[in-house]
Amino acid sequence: MERAADLVASYGGSLSGEHGDGQQRGELLVRMFGEELVRAFGQCKSIFDPGAKMNPGKVVAPYRVDENLRLGAAWTPTEPTDLYFGYPQDGGSFSKAATRCVGVGKCRQLASNGTVMCPSYLVTHEEEDATRGRARLLFEMLNGHRDGPITDGWRSEAVHDALDLCLSCKGCKKDCPVDVDMATYKAEFLAHYYQGRLRPRSDYAMGYLPVIARLITAARLGPVVNALSHAPGLSRVATFAAGVEPREIPLFASESLSHWFSRRPVHAGSRGTVMLWPDSFNENFHPHVGRAAVAVMEAAGWTVILPDQPLCCGLTWISTGQLDVAKKVLTRTVRALSDHVRAGGLVVGLEPSCTAVFRSDLTELLGHHPDLEQDVKALAAQVVTLAELLREHTDGWTPPRLDATATIQVHCHQHAIMGFDADTALMQDMGVTVDRLDSGCCGLAGNFGFQPGHLGVSRDCAERVLLPALRDAPEQNLVLADGFSCRTQIHELDSGGRDGMHLAEMLAGALDGGAPSGPGKRGRPEDRIAARPAVPSAAARAAALAGVGALTVGAVAGVTAVVRAALVRAAVGRVRR
C-alpha cells in the first residue's frame, strides 16, 4: 500500500477513490498532500469538531492502514466443511463466499434501472432486506472475531429471519458488483438450519410439487383436483393443509405434455435430434407451451424427443433448501440424459428457472461428483433456451414475420443466468417491437409468494412496475412471460385481466399463418393462442363441494356409529358386573 501510494504520488496522481478516502487511505494522504496541507485539514476540522466526534480516525489523525481490519490477522472464521454447494468461484469456501460483499450498496437502489437486485429491498426499504444486510449477517455468523452477536451458527434465528424475505431471484448473482449469490447462500443455510428438524408444511408442499403434480396428471385427475381446489371453502382448506398463503391454486392440465407427446407420430427433421426438457410446470400445468415449442422446433427442421422416463431438475427442492433431495434428483437426471449429451445432443429448456438450474446450480451441486463430473459439465454446456436454439444452432432458418408489440416480463433467473439477448434478437428478426419492462422480479419467485407471510411483499413487488404496466398496455399487445411464476402472478393479481404467454406460443401462433396480433385482430392475443387448463364450471365446483360434504357426513356418521356401539358395550359390561 505504501509503495503504491508513493508511486501514484510521484506521477501527480490521486489516492482518493469514488468512495472517499476512509481508513484505507487516510494514513497515506500526507504522501499526496504534504504535511503542511494535512495539518491545515486538522486545524479546520478542530474548529467545527473540537471534540473529534465526527467520523474520527479517517482523514485527520487517521488510523493506521493495518488497524481495525475487517479481515485482519486476528480474523479466524468458522469454516463449514459439510457443504452442499461447491462454491467453485470461492475455492470451495463458504466463508470466502460470505465475505464477498464489500458494502457498495448497489442493492439499496430504489428503482430497477435495468437490474433485478434486490426485489425485497425495493418494496421494504429495510437494510435487513437488502443483499448487503443479509451478507453482513452471514459474515457475523462466521464469528471470525469471536465477539460477534451471532453465536449459534447455522441455527441462527437472526440469519433465518433476514433470509426469509430473500426471493432467491438470483438478481445479485448478475447485478452485484462482486457477484454475491444470495439465492445459493440461502439454500445452503436452510439445508443446515432444518437438518434433523421438521420443516414448515409449505416446504414439503412446494418442494415435492413435481411429485404431486406428476401423480395427479398421470392419473388424469387434473379436472377433479381443479374442481376440488376451486370449490368454495375447499380452496381455503387446501391452502391451510399445505401451509401456504390463501392464493388461487394453479390449475392442473387434463393431460400432461409427455402423455400428449407419446400419442403423436414421430416427425423426422433434417437438422438432427434435440431433446425438449419437460419441466414440471409446462409438463403438468401449461403443456400447451410445450406443444407449441414442439411445433416450432419441428418447423425449423429438428427431430424432437422427450426423456423416456419421468425426470426433474430439482428446482423446488433447491429453493426450499432441501438440498440432499435435490442432489439425488439431479444425479438421477444426469445419468438418464448422459447418452444423449455424450452424443452431442442439445437439451432445450422452456422454463427459465429450470434451465438456470442446469446452467448454474448443477455444476455447483454436482461439479465434483466422482462419477459424473464430465457428464455434469457437458449437460450444463448443452442446455439451451428456445431462442438460443433457433438463433445460434439453426442455420438458415427464418422466423415467421410478426408485426406486433410485445410487452415482456423477463424471468429473473433468465436475466441472471442465461440473459435475454437471444430472445430480443429473435423477436427483432420477426419484426416484433420489444417492450421489455424494467420491473425486476415479478414477486412470486417460485415458492416464495406462496409461503406464509410473503403474500404482501409478493404483491408489492408486482405492483411496483409489472401490474400497472400491464393494466396500461394496449389490448393488442402481446404479453410475454416465459416463466411459469411470472404467468401465475400476472393471472392471479390485478393485471387488468391480462395473461402471459410463452415465446414458444408466440412463435407457433405466427407460424400458424395468423399473426396473433395486428391489423384486423381484435381482443387479447393470449385468448387466441395461449390455451390454458379450463377453469372448473360452477356446476363442477358445486358437485365437488357436495361430494366432499357427502363424504364428510358419511365419515362422521360412521365414527358416530362406532363410538355409540363402544359406549353400549361398555354400559352392558358394567350392568353385568
N, C-alpha and C positions, 0 to 999 in steps of 0.2 A: 504494500500500500504506500509506504513512504517513498520507495524508489519510483513508483508510478506517479505519485504526486510531484516529485522533483522533475520528472521527465515532462509532464504536462506543463508545469510552470515555466520550464526552460524554453518552451515554444510559445509562451504567452497565452496558453490555453486556460480553460476554466475547469475547476474541480467540481463545480456545482452542477447538479442534475435537475431533472424536471420535478423531483420530489423534495427539493431543498437540500440543505447540507446535512442536518441532523447529526447524530452521534458518529456515524461512519466517517464523515469528513471534517467534523468540527476541529479536531486537533491539528489537521493539516492545512487549515485555511491561512495560517501565518506564512506558509511557503508561497502562497499565491498573492496575498495582500500585503505582506510585510508586517513587522512588529508594530510599527507606528500606527498603521490604519486599524489593526486589530485592537490596539489599546484604545483607539478612539471609539471603536464599537462598544467596548466595555464601559467607557465613560458615558456614552449616550444611553446605554441600557440602564445604568445606575440612576440616571435622572428619573426615568419613568418606572423603574422597578428596583428601588433601593434595597428591598428585602430578597431579591433574587428568587422570586416566587414563580415568575412566568417562564415556563419551559427551560428550567435550569440544565446546565451541563451540555449545551449544544454549541452555539457559536461563541458565546462568551464563557470563559473558564470551562472549556469543554471537557467531557470525559475522554479518557484515552481511547484510541481506536479498538483496543482489545479488552475494554472494560464493559461489564454488564452485557456480555454477548448472549443472544438467544440460544445459539448452538455453540457454546464455547467448550473448552476442555472439560468443564465440570458437568456437561450435559450427557447423561447416561440413561437413555430412554429404555423402557421395557421393549424388547424386540420380540413380537409374537412369531412363533415358528410354525404353528399348526394352522396355516393359512389355506384358504380355498382358491383364491386367485393367485396368479404367478407374479404379478407386478413386474413384467419384463422391462418396462421403462425406468424402473427404480431399483434394478438389481435384485429383484425378489424381496425387497424390504418394505414392509408396511410403514415402518417409522419414516423412511425417506419419502414415501408417497404422502404421508400425513403432514409432512413439513414442506410440501411444495409451495403452499400459499405464502406469499411474502407481503400480503396486506395491501396490494394495489387498490383493491376495492372496485374493480370494474363490475363486479356482481351486484353492486349497490346502485346501478343506474335506474332511473325512473321511467324509462321508455325502452322498447326493444332495440331500436336503432340497428336493425338487420341481424340481431342476435336472438338467442333463446334464453340465455342465462340472465337472471335467476328468477323463474316464474313466481316462486313463493314470496320473494322479497318485493317483487313488483306490485304485489297486492297487500302485503302486510307492512312493509317498510320497517321491519324489525331486523336488527343486526343478526339475531339468532337464526333468522330465516334466510340469510344470505350465505352464499358459498363460503365467504371469508369467516363468518361466525361459526359455521359448522366445522370448518377446517381448524379453527382455533381450539374448539373443544376436543377434537381428535388429538391435537397436539398436546393439550393438557392431560388427556387420558394416558398418554405415554409416560407422563410423570418423570420427565428427564432430569428435573432439578430436585426431585424428591421432596418438594414442598408445594406441589400443585394442589388445586382444590378438588381434583378428581382422583380418587384413590381406589375405586372399585373396578377399574379396567373395563372389560367387555360387558360387565353387568351394570354399567353406569346409567342411572335414570336420566341424568342431565344430558348425556350424549344421545340417549334414546329419544328424549323429548325434542332435542334440536333437530334430529334427523327425521322426525315424524312428518314434518311438512315438506321434506325434500320429495319432489315429484319423480325423481330418478329419470329426468328428461335427458340426461347426458349433455345438456347445453354447455356446461362448464368444460367438458372434455374438448369442445371445439372453441368456445369463446373466451375461456380464461387465458390470460397471457402466459401462465405457467402450467397449463393443461391439468389443472385439478380435475379429478374424475370422481365426483361425489356419489354418483349412482353406484359405482363399484364399491366405494368405501362403505356406503350404507348397506349394501347387500352383505358385505363381509361382516360388518358389525352385527347385523340382525342374525346372521348364522350363528355367531358366538353368543350373542345375548340370549337367544332362546335354546341354546344347546342344553338338552336334558330337561327342558321345560315344556309345558303345554303352551301352544300358541293361541292367539285370538282366533275365533271361529272364521273370521274373514280370511285369514291366511290360508286355511285349509280349503275354503270355498273357492277363493280366487286362484290359489296355487294349483289346485287339482282341477281347474276348469277344463283343461284339454281332455282329461279322462272322463269327466262328467258329460261334456258335450259330445264326445265320441260315442258314449253309451246311448245317449238319447237319440242321436241321428242314426246310429247303426240299427237301433230297434224301430226306426221310423216313427218315433214318438214326439217329433217336433210339434205338430199341431196340438196334441194333447197337452204337452207341457206348457205351450204358449197359452192355451185356454185357461189352464190352472193358474199360471203365474200372472195373468192379466184379469182374473176374476176379482170382483170387488171383495176386499178383505183378505183374500188369499195372497195377493201380492205382498201385503204387509207382513203376513205370516211367513212367507218365503224369505223376504229380506231379513226379517228378525232371526229366523232359524239359521241363515247363512252368516249373520253378524255383520251385515253390510248396511250402507245408508239406504233409506227408503226411496230408491230411484227406480225407474222403469227397468225391468229385466229385459235384456235384449232378446229378440225373437229367434228361435232356432229354426233352421231350414227343415223343410219336409223331406229333403233328400240331400245327402252330402255330396260334395264335389267329386270325391273318389267313386261313389256309387254311380253317379251320372257318367263319369268318365269310363267306367268299366262296361257300360251298356252300349257305347258308341263304337263304330268301326275305326280301325287304325288308319290314320291319314299319313301316308309316307311322303315326306318332304325331300327336297333336293339338297338341302344345306347340311344335313346331319341331324343328330338327335340331341334334344335339350330336355332336361328334367324340370318340370314345374313343381315347386315346393308347395304342398297343400297345408299351409299353416292352419292352426286350429280355428282361426276366425273366418277365413274365407272357405274353409272346409265345412264348417258346421253352422255358420251364421249367414254369410254372404257368398254362397257358392256361385252366384251369377258373375261375380268378379273373376273367379277362376275360369268359368266358361268363356267369358269374354276374352281373357288372356289366351286361352287355347285357340280361339278363333283367329286372333290377331297373329299369334306366332305361326300357326299353320298357313295363314295367308302370306306370311313373309317367307315361307318355304321351309319351315322347320318341322321335323317329326317330334311330336311332344309325347313324353311319357311321364308317369307319376310313380312314386315309390310303390313297390309291390307289397308293402306292409304298413300298418299304422306307425307313424313316427312323430317326433316332436322336437323342437329346438330347445325346450326347457325354459323359455322366456318367463312364464308365470312363476316358476319356482325360483328363478334368479331374482325377480323383482320383489318377491316376498322373503328373500333371504334363506330359502330352503335349498342351500347350495349342494348338500350331499345328494339330494334327489336330482337336482339339475345336472350334476356331473354324470350320474348314472344314465339319465335320459340322453344326454349328449353323446356319451360313449356308445350307446346302442345305435344312435343315429349315424355317427361317423362310420361305424363298422358296416351298417346297412348300405351306406352310399359309397363305400370305398371302391367298388368295382367300376361304377360309373365315373367317379372322379379320377381314378387311375387311368382310365381310358381317355382322359382329357375332356370329358363332358362338362358342360356348364349346368348350373342349377339356378333357376330363375325364382327370385323371391318377390312376392306381391305385397306382403305386409312388411312395412319398413322396420318395425321393431324386431320381427323375427329375422329379417335379413341382416339387421345390425348385430344380432347375436352371433350369426355365422361369421360376419366380417370382423368382429371385435372381441366379444366375450368368449367365443370358442377358444381362441388361442390363449387367452389369459387363464381359462379354467383347465384346459387340457393340453396346452402347448408343450408341456414336458412329460406327457404320458409316455411311459417306456415303449409301448407297443403302437401308439397311434400318432406320434409326433409328425411324421411325414404326411399322413392322411389328413391330419388336422390343418396343417399349413396349406395343403393343396385345396381342401374344401373351402377354406377361408378365401383363397385367391380366386376360386372358380364360381363363387356365388355372385350373381349379378342382379341388378334390378331389370325390370322390363324395358325401361328406356335405354339402359346400357346395352342390353342385348340387341335392340333394334338399331341403335346408332353406332355401336362400336364393333359388333360381331355379325352384322347382316349387310355385307357389302352389296351395293347396287339396289337395295330396296328403297322404294319411295313411299313415304307415308301418305295416307289419304288427305286430300285438301279439306280444310275446315275453317271457314271464315266465322270466327266466334271469339268472344272474350271469356277467359277462364279466370274466375276468382278463386285463388288457390290457398289452402291451408297446408303448409308443408309440415309433415310429421317431424317432431323434434329429434328423433333418433336418425331420421334421414338427414336432417340438417347437420347433425354432429358427426355421423359416420360415413355415409355414402355421398352426401352432397346432392344438390338438385340441378347441377349444370346439365347433365344429360337429358333430364326431363324438360328443362327450359329450351334447350336446343331442339329437341324433338318437336315440341309444340310450335316453336317458331318455324321449323321446316314445314309444318302443316298449315301455317298461316294463322295460328291462334295468337291472339293478343294475350300476353301473360300478365295477369294482375296478381302478383304474389303479395299476400297480406303480411304486414310487419307485425305479426300478432304473437310471436313466440309460441309457447306451448298452449295447446287448447285447454288444458286444465284437467282432463280426465286421466291421461297418462297411465293407461293400463288399469291396474288395480287401484291406483291412488284415489280417484274420485269416488270409488265405491267403499273405501274403508271408513270406519266410524270416525266422525268428527272432521271429515275432509270436504264435505259437500259445499260448505260456504266458500272455502278457498278455491275449490274446483270451479264453482260457478263464477267467482270473481275473476279468475284467470280468463275465462271465456268472454266475460262481459267487458274486459278491458279494451279489446280491439275486435276479436273474431265475430262475436254475435252482432254488435252494432253494424259492422261492415256487411254482413250477410243480410241484415234487415234493410240496409240501404241499397244493396246491389240490384241492378236491373233484373227483371224476371227472366229475361232471355239469357243471362249469363250462365255459363256452366259453373257449378260449384265443385271444385276438385279437391278431394281429400283422400289420399291413398291409405291413410291409417285408419284401422277399424275404430280405435279410440276417438279419433277426430270425427269420424262419421257418426259415431254414437253420441258424442257430445252435441254435435250440430242437430241431430234428430231429436234429442231429449230436451234440450234447453230452448230458449226463445230466439230462434234464428229466423223468425218471420215465416215459418213453415217450410224452410228450405231443407234439402237433404243433400249430402255429399255423394259424389260418385268417384270411382277409381279411374286412373289414367287408362286402364285396360278397357273400361266401359266406354270411355270417350272415343278411343280408337275404334273399337268394334262398332259403335254407333255410326261413325263416319264411314267405315268400310261397308256397312250395310246399304250404302247408296243413299242414305238420307242423313244429311247434316243434322245432328241433334239440336242445333240452334242456328238461327239466322233468319233472313228474309222469308216471310211466309209461314214461319213457325211460331205458333202461339203457345203460351203456357210454359211451365218449367221443364227444362230439358231432362232433368232426372226422372220426371214422371214417365217419360217415354222410353228411356234406355237403361235406367238403373233399377232393375227389378229387385225387390226385397221380399222376405217372407211376409205373408199376408197377416195383418192384424186380426186376431180372432173376432168373429162376429159377436154381437150382443147375445145371440142365442147360444153360441158355443160357450161363452163365458158364464151364462146363466146355467147351462147344463153342467158345466164343471163345478160350479158352486153347489148346485143341487146334488150332484154326485158325492162331493165331499161331505155335504150335510147328511146325506143318507148313510154314508159310511160311518160318520161320527155318531149318528143316532144308533146305528146298529151296534157299534163298538160299546157305546155307553149302556145300551140295553143288555148286551152280553155280559159286561162287567157287573152290572147290577144283579143279573140273574145268578151269577157265580157267587157274589157276596151274600145274596139272600139265602142261597142254598147252604152256604157255610154257616150262616147265623142260625138257620133252622137246625142243622145238625148239632151245632153247639148247644142250642136250647134243649133239644131232645136228650142229649147226653147228660145235661145237668138234672133233668127230670128223672131219668133212670137211676141216677145216683141217689 
